[in-house]
Amino acid sequence: MDHLAFSSGVHACAGQGLARLAVAAVFIALANRCSAITVAGDPVRALNNLTRGFARLPVRLT
C-alpha cells in the first residue's frame, strides 16, 4: 500500500522519490553496520488521520 502522506495522482508529493531514496539509504547503511535492530520500549502511535506512523519507536541497534 502506498504511503498516504505522499498522496497520489496529480496531487502526489513531488519530493516522494527523493524521500524514498533517503530512507532506503539509511536502512542500507544500518543493515551494513548492525547485526540486529530490536524494539527497546513501548511504541507510541502518532495521532493523525492522514499518516500511519509512530510518534515514538525506541530501538536498539547491535
Buried (B, 14 or more C-beta within 10 A) or exposed (E): EEBEEBEEEEEEEEEBEEEEEEEEEEEEEEEEEEEEEEEEEEEEEEEEEEEEEEEEBEEEEE
